[in-house]
Protein backbone atom coordinates (compact mmCIF):
# COMPACT_ATOMS: atom_id res chain seq x y z
CA UNK A 1 0.00 0.00 0.00
CA UNK A 2 1.08 3.56 -0.50
CA UNK A 3 0.30 5.19 2.81
CA UNK A 4 -0.71 4.57 6.39
CA UNK A 5 -4.49 4.77 6.02
CA UNK A 6 -5.05 1.09 5.23
CA UNK A 7 -7.73 -1.23 6.55
CA UNK A 8 -7.45 -2.62 10.09
CA UNK A 9 -5.52 -5.83 10.55
CA UNK A 10 -7.01 -8.99 11.94
CA UNK A 11 -5.53 -11.00 14.76
CA UNK A 12 -2.24 -11.98 13.16
CA UNK A 13 0.28 -12.48 15.95
CA UNK A 14 2.17 -15.66 16.79
CA UNK A 15 -0.87 -17.17 18.55
CA UNK A 16 -2.82 -16.89 15.34
CA UNK A 17 -0.45 -18.59 12.91
CA UNK A 18 -2.08 -21.47 11.07
CA UNK A 19 -0.79 -25.03 11.45
CA UNK A 20 1.26 -26.05 8.41
CA UNK A 21 0.20 -29.70 8.19
CA UNK A 22 -2.07 -28.73 5.27
CA UNK A 23 -1.01 -26.12 2.70
CA UNK A 24 -2.67 -24.78 -0.47
CA UNK A 25 -1.14 -24.87 -3.94
CA UNK A 26 -3.93 -23.66 -6.25
CA UNK A 27 -7.36 -22.06 -5.80
CA UNK A 28 -10.22 -22.26 -8.29
CA UNK A 29 -12.60 -19.58 -7.14
CA UNK A 30 -16.09 -18.75 -8.43
CA UNK A 31 -17.93 -15.75 -6.97
CA UNK A 32 -21.46 -14.45 -7.59
CA UNK A 33 -21.88 -10.95 -6.08
CA UNK A 34 -25.31 -9.33 -5.71
CA UNK A 35 -24.86 -5.55 -5.89
CA UNK A 36 -28.49 -4.97 -4.91
CA UNK A 37 -28.64 -7.10 -1.77
CA UNK A 38 -24.92 -6.50 -0.94
CA UNK A 39 -24.21 -10.22 -0.63
CA UNK A 40 -22.18 -12.79 -2.50
CA UNK A 41 -22.07 -16.56 -2.90
CA UNK A 42 -18.95 -18.51 -3.69
CA UNK A 43 -17.50 -21.89 -4.47
CA UNK A 44 -13.84 -22.84 -4.30
CA UNK A 45 -11.83 -25.89 -5.22
CA UNK A 46 -8.38 -25.83 -3.60
CA UNK A 47 -5.52 -28.14 -4.51
CA UNK A 48 -3.92 -28.89 -1.14
CA UNK A 49 -1.00 -30.89 0.15
CA UNK A 50 -1.56 -32.86 3.36
CA UNK A 51 1.87 -33.15 4.97
CA UNK A 52 0.83 -35.57 7.71
CA UNK A 53 -2.36 -37.59 8.26
CA UNK A 54 -5.11 -35.47 9.77
CA UNK A 55 -8.88 -35.48 10.20
CA UNK A 56 -8.93 -31.68 10.56
CA UNK A 57 -8.10 -28.80 8.23
CA UNK A 58 -7.67 -25.32 9.72
CA UNK A 59 -7.81 -22.20 7.56
CA UNK A 60 -8.96 -18.59 7.85
CA UNK A 61 -12.55 -17.39 7.44
CA UNK A 62 -14.33 -14.34 8.82
CA UNK A 63 -17.90 -13.07 8.37
CA UNK A 64 -18.63 -16.01 6.08
CA UNK A 65 -21.22 -18.76 6.22
CA UNK A 66 -19.98 -22.16 5.06
CA UNK A 67 -22.68 -24.29 3.39
CA UNK A 68 -20.71 -27.35 2.34
CA UNK A 69 -17.29 -28.98 2.70
CA UNK A 70 -15.75 -32.03 1.03
CA UNK A 71 -12.37 -33.42 0.03
CA UNK A 72 -11.52 -35.61 -2.94
CA UNK A 73 -8.59 -37.79 -3.91
CA UNK A 74 -8.96 -40.10 -6.87
CA UNK A 75 -12.18 -42.05 -6.29
CA UNK A 76 -12.26 -41.12 -2.59
CA UNK A 77 -14.69 -38.40 -1.55
CA UNK A 78 -15.34 -37.35 2.05
CA UNK A 79 -17.87 -34.87 3.38
CA UNK A 80 -16.85 -32.63 6.26
CA UNK A 81 -18.33 -30.24 8.79
CA UNK A 82 -17.19 -26.67 9.39
CA UNK A 83 -16.86 -24.97 12.76
CA UNK A 84 -16.22 -21.24 12.73
CA UNK A 85 -14.01 -19.54 15.34
CA UNK A 86 -14.69 -15.79 14.92
CA UNK A 87 -12.21 -14.79 17.65
CA UNK A 88 -9.29 -16.41 15.85
CA UNK A 89 -10.88 -15.78 12.44
CA UNK A 90 -10.66 -19.44 11.51
CA UNK A 91 -12.71 -22.26 10.09
CA UNK A 92 -12.00 -25.76 11.39
CA UNK A 93 -13.05 -28.41 8.87
CA UNK A 94 -13.51 -31.87 10.42
CA UNK A 95 -13.82 -35.23 8.65
CA UNK A 96 -14.94 -38.64 9.91
CA UNK A 97 -11.57 -40.20 9.16
CA UNK A 98 -8.02 -39.01 8.69
CA UNK A 99 -6.84 -37.78 5.32
CA UNK A 100 -3.67 -39.56 4.26
CA UNK A 101 -0.59 -37.52 3.43
CA UNK A 102 -0.45 -36.40 -0.18
CA UNK A 103 -2.43 -34.37 -2.70
CA UNK A 104 -6.13 -33.69 -2.14
CA UNK A 105 -8.77 -31.34 -3.52
CA UNK A 106 -10.76 -29.36 -0.95
CA UNK A 107 -14.18 -28.03 -2.00
CA UNK A 108 -16.09 -25.38 -0.05
CA UNK A 109 -19.39 -23.59 -0.73
CA UNK A 110 -19.82 -20.34 1.18
CA UNK A 111 -21.69 -17.03 1.45
CA UNK A 112 -20.78 -13.57 2.65
CA UNK A 113 -21.67 -9.89 2.71
CA UNK A 114 -20.40 -6.97 0.66
CA UNK A 115 -19.60 -4.92 3.72
CA UNK A 116 -19.30 -1.14 4.08
CA UNK A 117 -16.01 -1.25 6.02
CA UNK A 118 -13.63 -0.57 3.10
CA UNK A 119 -11.83 -3.87 3.66
CA UNK A 120 -12.42 -7.45 2.60
CA UNK A 121 -14.93 -7.76 -0.27
CA UNK A 122 -16.81 -4.50 0.10
CA UNK A 123 -19.24 -2.18 -1.63
CA UNK A 124 -18.37 1.27 -2.87
CA UNK A 125 -20.90 3.79 -4.13
CA UNK A 126 -20.81 6.96 -6.18
CA UNK A 127 -23.25 9.34 -7.83
CA UNK A 128 -23.16 10.22 -11.51
CA UNK A 129 -23.76 13.72 -12.89
CA UNK A 130 -27.53 13.19 -12.85
CA UNK A 131 -27.46 12.24 -9.15
CA UNK A 132 -28.07 8.52 -9.68
CA UNK A 133 -26.27 6.22 -7.23
CA UNK A 134 -24.15 3.36 -8.59
CA UNK A 135 -22.67 0.47 -6.61
CA UNK A 136 -19.26 -1.10 -7.12
CA UNK A 137 -17.99 -4.31 -5.50
CA UNK A 138 -14.26 -4.26 -4.84
CA UNK A 139 -11.58 -5.71 -2.59
CA UNK A 140 -8.94 -4.60 -0.10
CA UNK A 141 -7.22 -7.62 1.44
CA UNK A 142 -3.97 -6.33 2.96
CA UNK A 143 -3.20 -7.37 5.52
CA UNK A 144 -5.54 -10.14 6.65
CA UNK A 145 -8.90 -9.54 4.99
CA UNK A 146 -8.94 -12.02 2.12
CA UNK A 147 -10.55 -14.30 4.71
CA UNK A 148 -13.64 -12.04 4.56
CA UNK A 149 -14.11 -12.95 0.88
CA UNK A 150 -13.27 -16.66 0.73
CA UNK A 151 -11.95 -19.33 3.13
CA UNK A 152 -8.19 -19.37 2.65
CA UNK A 153 -4.76 -19.75 4.19
CA UNK A 154 -4.46 -16.01 4.77
CA UNK A 155 -0.75 -15.69 5.53
CA UNK A 156 1.85 -14.18 3.18
CA UNK A 157 4.12 -17.25 3.14
CA UNK A 158 1.33 -19.59 2.00
CA UNK A 159 1.43 -18.65 -1.68
CA UNK A 160 -0.73 -20.28 -4.34
CA UNK A 161 -2.00 -19.59 -7.85
CA UNK A 162 -5.56 -18.42 -8.50
CA UNK A 163 -8.02 -19.28 -11.24
CA UNK A 164 -10.93 -16.87 -10.78
CA UNK A 165 -14.42 -16.71 -12.32
CA UNK A 166 -16.77 -13.81 -11.57
CA UNK A 167 -20.49 -14.12 -12.32
CA UNK A 168 -21.84 -10.60 -12.84
CA UNK A 169 -24.70 -8.66 -14.38
CA UNK A 170 -24.53 -8.36 -18.17
CA UNK A 171 -23.95 -4.60 -18.09
CA UNK A 172 -21.07 -4.68 -15.61
CA UNK A 173 -17.33 -4.90 -16.07
CA UNK A 174 -15.33 -7.44 -14.08
CA UNK A 175 -11.60 -7.16 -13.38
CA UNK A 176 -9.17 -9.43 -11.58
CA UNK A 177 -5.42 -10.03 -11.33
CA UNK A 178 -4.99 -11.71 -14.73
CA UNK A 179 -6.50 -10.97 -18.13
CA UNK A 180 -10.03 -12.13 -18.93
CA UNK A 181 -9.87 -15.27 -21.07
CA UNK A 182 -13.49 -14.98 -22.10
CA UNK A 183 -17.12 -14.41 -21.21
CA UNK A 184 -19.70 -17.18 -21.10
CA UNK A 185 -23.47 -17.11 -20.68
CA UNK A 186 -24.53 -17.91 -17.13
CA UNK A 187 -27.28 -20.21 -16.00
CA UNK A 188 -28.35 -17.33 -13.76
CA UNK A 189 -30.72 -15.06 -15.68
CA UNK A 190 -29.28 -11.69 -16.63
CA UNK A 191 -25.70 -12.63 -15.73
CA UNK A 192 -22.49 -13.60 -17.51
CA UNK A 193 -19.43 -15.52 -16.37
CA UNK A 194 -16.10 -13.76 -16.79
CA UNK A 195 -13.25 -16.28 -16.68
CA UNK A 196 -9.74 -15.04 -15.90
CA UNK A 197 -6.39 -16.61 -16.71
CA UNK A 198 -4.54 -18.31 -13.88
CA UNK A 199 -2.23 -16.07 -11.87
CA UNK A 200 1.33 -16.69 -10.80
CA UNK A 201 1.79 -18.01 -7.27
CA UNK A 202 1.19 -15.15 -4.85
CA UNK A 203 -0.01 -14.30 -1.35
CA UNK A 204 -3.72 -14.07 -0.52
CA UNK A 205 -3.53 -10.35 0.30
CA UNK A 206 -2.74 -9.59 -3.36
CA UNK A 207 -5.87 -11.22 -4.82
CA UNK A 208 -8.38 -8.75 -6.24
CA UNK A 209 -11.75 -8.67 -7.95
CA UNK A 210 -13.60 -5.50 -8.95
CA UNK A 211 -17.11 -5.36 -10.41
CA UNK A 212 -19.04 -2.32 -11.57
CA UNK A 213 -19.83 0.13 -14.34
CA UNK A 214 -16.28 0.95 -15.37
CA UNK A 215 -14.66 2.37 -18.47
CA UNK A 216 -11.03 1.75 -19.41
CA UNK A 217 -8.50 3.57 -21.56
CA UNK A 218 -7.04 1.82 -24.57
CA UNK A 219 -4.04 -0.24 -23.40
CA UNK A 220 -0.55 1.17 -23.87
CA UNK A 221 2.65 -0.84 -24.13
CA UNK A 222 4.48 -0.76 -20.81
CA UNK A 223 6.29 -4.01 -21.46
CA UNK A 224 2.83 -5.44 -20.77
CA UNK A 225 -0.59 -3.95 -21.61
CA UNK A 226 -1.42 -1.11 -19.18
CA UNK A 227 -4.81 0.60 -18.80
CA UNK A 228 -6.38 3.14 -16.48
CA UNK A 229 -9.83 2.02 -15.31
CA UNK A 230 -12.36 4.53 -13.97
CA UNK A 231 -16.06 5.19 -13.48
CA UNK A 232 -17.76 6.72 -16.54
CA UNK A 233 -17.16 10.38 -17.26
CA UNK A 234 -13.58 10.68 -16.04
CA UNK A 235 -11.53 9.62 -19.06
CA UNK A 236 -10.11 13.16 -19.36
CA UNK A 237 -8.28 12.62 -16.05
CA UNK A 238 -6.35 9.48 -17.02
CA UNK A 239 -3.48 10.57 -19.29
CA UNK A 240 -1.00 11.62 -16.61
CA UNK A 241 -1.31 8.34 -14.67
CA UNK A 242 -1.09 6.33 -17.88
CA UNK A 243 2.11 8.13 -18.87
CA UNK A 244 3.90 7.74 -15.54
CA UNK A 245 2.56 4.20 -15.19
CA UNK A 246 4.08 3.09 -18.48
CA UNK A 247 7.38 4.85 -17.78
CA UNK A 248 7.83 3.49 -14.26
CA UNK A 249 6.87 -0.09 -15.17
CA UNK A 250 9.49 -0.15 -17.93
CA UNK A 251 12.01 1.55 -15.64
CA UNK A 252 11.59 -1.07 -12.93
CA UNK A 253 11.83 -4.00 -15.35
CA UNK A 254 15.15 -2.57 -16.50
CA UNK A 255 16.35 -1.70 -12.98
CA UNK A 256 15.50 -5.11 -11.53
CA UNK A 257 16.66 -6.87 -14.72
CA UNK A 258 13.46 -8.91 -14.57
CA UNK A 259 10.35 -8.69 -16.78
CA UNK A 260 7.05 -7.74 -15.19
CA UNK A 261 5.70 -10.98 -13.65
CA UNK A 262 2.03 -10.67 -14.62
CA UNK A 263 0.18 -10.57 -17.94
CA UNK A 264 -1.30 -7.04 -17.74
CA UNK A 265 -1.61 -4.02 -15.46
CA UNK A 266 -4.86 -2.21 -14.71
CA UNK A 267 -4.65 0.99 -12.65
CA UNK A 268 -8.15 1.19 -11.16
CA UNK A 269 -9.70 4.28 -9.56
CA UNK A 270 -12.15 3.25 -6.80
CA UNK A 271 -14.72 5.78 -5.51
CA UNK A 272 -14.41 4.70 -1.83
CA UNK A 273 -10.93 3.55 -0.85
CA UNK A 274 -9.24 3.55 2.55
CA UNK A 275 -5.55 3.76 1.66
CA UNK A 276 -3.77 5.69 -1.08
CA UNK A 277 -3.43 2.58 -3.25
CA UNK A 278 -2.97 -1.19 -3.06
CA UNK A 279 -0.53 -3.31 -5.06
CA UNK A 280 -2.78 -6.20 -6.11
CA UNK A 281 -0.90 -7.99 -8.86
CA UNK A 282 -2.12 -6.73 -12.24
CA UNK A 283 -5.16 -4.99 -10.71
CA UNK A 284 -3.79 -2.09 -8.69
CA UNK A 285 -6.53 -0.18 -6.87
CA UNK A 286 -6.31 3.53 -6.03
CA UNK A 287 -8.19 6.25 -4.27
CA UNK A 288 -9.48 8.39 -7.15
CA UNK A 289 -7.45 11.44 -6.11
CA UNK A 290 -4.25 9.36 -6.15
CA UNK A 291 -4.74 8.33 -9.79
CA UNK A 292 -7.00 10.72 -11.69
CA UNK A 293 -5.74 14.26 -12.27
CA UNK A 294 -6.06 17.10 -14.77
CA UNK A 295 -2.52 18.08 -15.74
CA UNK A 296 -3.64 21.52 -16.92
CA UNK A 297 -5.19 22.63 -13.63
CA UNK A 298 -3.48 20.47 -10.99
CA UNK A 299 -0.85 21.85 -8.65
CA UNK A 300 2.70 20.53 -8.68
CA UNK A 301 2.00 18.78 -5.37
CA UNK A 302 -1.02 16.99 -6.85
CA UNK A 303 0.98 15.83 -9.85
CA UNK A 304 3.82 14.62 -7.62
CA UNK A 305 1.34 12.72 -5.49
CA UNK A 306 -0.08 10.81 -8.49
CA UNK A 307 3.38 10.13 -9.92
CA UNK A 308 4.63 8.90 -6.55
CA UNK A 309 1.66 6.62 -5.87
CA UNK A 310 1.59 5.04 -9.33
CA UNK A 311 5.35 4.45 -9.28
CA UNK A 312 5.18 3.09 -5.72
CA UNK A 313 2.58 0.50 -6.64
CA UNK A 314 4.37 -0.51 -9.83
CA UNK A 315 7.56 -1.05 -7.83
CA UNK A 316 5.60 -3.49 -5.64
CA UNK A 317 4.92 -5.78 -8.60
CA UNK A 318 8.45 -7.08 -8.02
CA UNK A 319 9.26 -6.02 -4.46
CA UNK A 320 6.25 -7.39 -2.60
CA UNK A 321 4.32 -9.36 -5.21
CA UNK A 322 7.04 -11.42 -6.92
CA UNK A 323 9.09 -11.62 -3.71
CA UNK A 324 7.05 -11.28 -0.52
CA UNK A 325 7.98 -10.96 3.15
CA UNK A 326 7.50 -14.17 5.14
CA UNK A 327 5.52 -12.47 7.89
CA UNK A 328 4.24 -9.00 8.75
CA UNK A 329 7.32 -8.04 10.77
CA UNK A 330 9.02 -7.74 7.37
CA UNK A 331 6.48 -5.33 5.85
CA UNK A 332 9.21 -2.69 5.69
CA UNK A 333 10.85 -4.81 2.97
CA UNK A 334 7.80 -4.05 0.84
CA UNK A 335 6.91 -0.51 1.81
CA UNK A 336 10.26 1.15 2.47
CA UNK A 337 11.64 -0.28 -0.74
CA UNK A 338 8.63 0.78 -2.82
CA UNK A 339 8.91 4.28 -1.33
CA UNK A 340 12.61 4.38 -2.23
CA UNK A 341 11.93 3.05 -5.74
CA UNK A 342 9.12 5.53 -6.41
CA UNK A 343 11.63 8.33 -5.79
CA UNK A 344 14.14 6.78 -8.20
CA UNK A 345 11.56 6.39 -10.97
CA UNK A 346 9.93 9.81 -10.62
CA UNK A 347 13.35 11.47 -10.43
CA UNK A 348 14.29 9.77 -13.72
CA UNK A 349 10.96 10.70 -15.30
CA UNK A 350 10.90 14.34 -14.21
CA UNK A 351 14.49 15.27 -13.21
CA UNK A 352 13.62 18.97 -13.05
CA UNK A 353 11.27 18.18 -10.14
CA UNK A 354 14.37 17.32 -8.06
CA UNK A 355 12.31 14.74 -6.21
CA UNK A 356 15.09 13.66 -3.86
CA UNK A 357 15.36 17.24 -2.62
CA UNK A 358 11.65 17.45 -1.82
CA UNK A 359 11.80 14.02 -0.19
CA UNK A 360 13.69 15.73 2.63
CA UNK A 361 10.32 16.96 3.93
CA UNK A 362 9.14 13.36 4.36
CA UNK A 363 12.48 12.40 5.88
CA UNK A 364 12.16 15.25 8.39
CA UNK A 365 8.70 13.99 9.40
CA UNK A 366 10.15 10.54 10.04
CA UNK A 367 13.01 12.03 12.07
CA UNK A 368 10.52 13.94 14.23
CA UNK A 369 8.67 10.73 15.09
CA UNK A 370 11.92 8.83 15.51
CA UNK A 371 13.05 11.40 18.07
CA UNK A 372 10.18 10.58 20.45
CA UNK A 373 10.60 8.26 23.42
CA UNK A 374 7.76 6.19 21.96
CA UNK A 375 9.62 5.45 18.72
CA UNK A 376 10.29 1.91 17.52
CA UNK A 377 12.74 0.09 15.24
CA UNK A 378 11.91 -0.13 11.53
CA UNK A 379 11.43 -3.89 12.00
CA UNK A 380 10.19 -5.53 15.18
CA UNK A 381 8.45 -8.71 16.25
CA UNK A 382 4.74 -8.78 15.42
CA UNK A 383 2.86 -10.51 18.23
CA UNK A 384 -0.48 -8.71 18.24
CA UNK A 385 -2.90 -6.85 15.97
CA UNK A 386 -1.64 -3.58 17.44
CA UNK A 387 1.94 -4.50 16.53
CA UNK A 388 0.91 -5.27 12.97
CA UNK A 389 -1.08 -2.05 12.55
CA UNK A 390 1.88 -0.07 13.85
CA UNK A 391 4.02 -1.31 10.96
CA UNK A 392 2.12 0.90 8.49
CA UNK A 393 3.54 4.22 9.58
CA UNK A 394 6.06 6.94 8.76
CA UNK A 395 8.91 4.89 10.24
CA UNK A 396 8.29 1.97 7.89
CA UNK A 397 7.79 4.13 4.80
CA UNK A 398 9.84 7.32 5.13
CA UNK A 399 12.53 6.30 7.63
CA UNK A 400 12.90 2.96 5.86
CA UNK A 401 13.26 4.66 2.47
CA UNK A 402 15.76 7.16 3.90
CA UNK A 403 17.92 4.38 5.29
CA UNK A 404 17.83 2.54 1.96
CA UNK A 405 18.84 5.76 0.19
CA UNK A 406 21.81 6.11 2.55
CA UNK A 407 22.81 2.51 1.86
CA UNK A 408 22.57 3.04 -1.90
CA UNK A 409 24.72 6.16 -1.70
CA UNK A 410 27.25 4.37 0.51
CA UNK A 411 27.52 1.24 -1.67
CA UNK A 412 27.24 3.00 -5.01
CA UNK A 413 24.16 3.00 -7.21
CA UNK A 414 25.26 0.18 -9.51
CA UNK A 415 26.50 -2.15 -6.77
CA UNK A 416 23.25 -1.59 -4.89
CA UNK A 417 21.17 -2.27 -8.01
CA UNK A 418 23.06 -5.49 -8.73
CA UNK A 419 22.40 -6.73 -5.20
CA UNK A 420 18.68 -5.95 -5.44
CA UNK A 421 18.41 -7.75 -8.79
CA UNK A 422 20.21 -10.78 -7.33
CA UNK A 423 17.86 -10.79 -4.31
CA UNK A 424 14.76 -10.75 -6.53
CA UNK A 425 16.03 -13.48 -8.84
CA UNK A 426 16.98 -15.76 -5.96
CA UNK A 427 13.62 -15.44 -4.19
CA UNK A 428 11.20 -14.87 -7.09
CA UNK A 429 7.74 -16.44 -6.57
CA UNK A 430 8.72 -17.11 -2.94
CA UNK A 431 9.17 -15.32 0.38
CA UNK A 432 12.14 -13.68 2.04
CA UNK A 433 13.32 -11.97 5.21
CA UNK A 434 15.49 -8.95 5.89
CA UNK A 435 18.56 -11.15 6.31
CA UNK A 436 18.08 -12.45 2.73
CA UNK A 437 18.38 -8.89 1.40
CA UNK A 438 21.60 -8.33 3.32
CA UNK A 439 22.99 -11.61 1.96
CA UNK A 440 22.38 -10.51 -1.62
CA UNK A 441 23.83 -7.04 -1.11
CA UNK A 442 26.91 -8.41 0.66
CA UNK A 443 27.49 -10.95 -2.08
CA UNK A 444 27.25 -8.36 -4.84
CA UNK A 445 29.34 -5.68 -3.11
CA UNK A 446 31.69 -7.68 -0.83
CA UNK A 447 30.91 -5.07 1.83
CA UNK A 448 29.75 -5.68 5.45
CA UNK A 449 26.14 -4.65 4.78
CA UNK A 450 24.60 -6.76 7.56
CA UNK A 451 26.92 -5.44 10.28
CA UNK A 452 26.10 -1.88 9.29
CA UNK A 453 22.40 -2.18 8.51
CA UNK A 454 21.12 -4.36 11.36
CA UNK A 455 21.63 -1.50 13.80
CA UNK A 456 19.56 0.84 11.59
CA UNK A 457 16.73 -1.65 10.99
CA UNK A 458 16.51 -3.38 14.36
Secondary structure by P-SEA (a helix, b strand, c coil): cccccccccccccccccccccccccccbbbbbbccccccccbbbbbbccccccccbbbbbbccccccccccccccbbbbbbbbbbccccbbbbbccccccccbbbbbbbbccccccccccccccccccccbbbbbbbbbbcccccccccccccccccbbbbbbbbbbbcccbbbbccccccbbbbbccccbbbbbbccccccccccccccccccccccccccccbbbbbbccccccccaaaaaaaaaaaaaaaaaaccccccccccbbbbccccccccccccbbbbcccccccccccccaaaaaaaaaaaaaaaaaccccccccccccccccccaaaaaaaaaaaaaaacccccccccaaaaaaaaaaaaacccccccccccccaaaaaacccccccaaaaaaaaaaaaaacaaaaaaaaaaaaaacccccccaaaaaaaaaaacccccccccccccc
